[in-house]
């Protein structure tokens, strides 16, 4: 199940990814803002006489599509790391619970 070596590995992973997880989260936040800014710039640069035409042009522009892709990649990177960190935390919690139960004689 979970031995001390796997728990140590999980704790090491958590310690090693503190900063990179925070940076990944920051890229998500920045990406969301960049998406709004890119859409606004593309809207202003879009040809068209009506708001609807300019909006359609901005939403279909290469700049906006690139910003959407970058934002999606940032979310995927962050969520992947976040999920691995949650799994590592659960692994440590399970190991603690099992060892506590063993110490109390509830498990063998």
N, C-alpha and C positions, 0 to 999 in steps of 0.2 A: 504494500500500500504506500504509505509515506514514511520513508526513513529519514534519519537525521541528515544524511547527505543531500537528499532531494530538497529538504527544507532549507538547508544552508544555501543551496543553489538558488532557490526561490528568493531568499532574502538578499542574496548577492545581486540577483537580477533587479530587484526593487531598488536597491541602493545605486546600481549602475545606471538605471534609467530615470532617476529623479529629474535630472536636468533636461534630458532629451525629451521626456514626456511633457515637461513644461514648455519647451520650445515648440513641440508639435501642437500643443494647445494654442500657443501664441500664433502659430501660422494659420490655424483655423480662424481665430478671431481677426487677424489681419486680412486673411483671404476674403472673409465676409465683407469687410469694409472696402477692400480693393474691388470686389464685385460691384458694389454700389457705385463707387467712383468711376469705374470703367463704363458702366452702363450710362451714367450721367454724361461722361465725355463723349461716348459714342452717340448718344442722343443729340448732343449739341452739334456734333460734326455731321450728323446724318442729313442727307438731302431729303427734301420733301416739304410739302406745303402745309400739311396737317400734323397734328400731334400724333395721331394714329399711324401715319406713314413713317414719321421719324422714330416712333417707338418700335415699330416693326423692323425698321432698318437697324436700329441700335441693338435690338435683341438678337438679330441674325448676323451681326457683324463678327468678323474674325476676332477682334479684340475682346469682345464680350464672351464669345465661345471659349477662347483661351483662358480667360479669367474664371469661367465656370469650371473648366477642366482642372485648373490649378487648385481651385477651392475644393473640388471633389477629391483630388489627390491628397490634399492636406487633411481632410476629414478622414479618409481611409487610413492614412498613416497614423493619425492620432488614435482613432478607434481601435486599430489593431494593437498598438502599444498599450492603450488603456485596458483592453480586454485581457491581454497577457498579464498585466499588473494585477488586475482583479483576480485572475486565476491563481497567481502566486500568493496573494493575500489569503485567498480561501484555502490554499494548500497549507499555509502556515497555521491558520485557524483550526483546520481539521486535525493537523498534527498535535497542536496544543490540547484540543479537546480529547483526542484519543489518549494522549499521555496523561492527562488529568484523570480520565476514567480509569486508566490502568493503575495510577497511583492510589486511587480510592478503592481499588479492588473490584470495580464494576466490570471491567474488561480484562481478558487475559491475553 
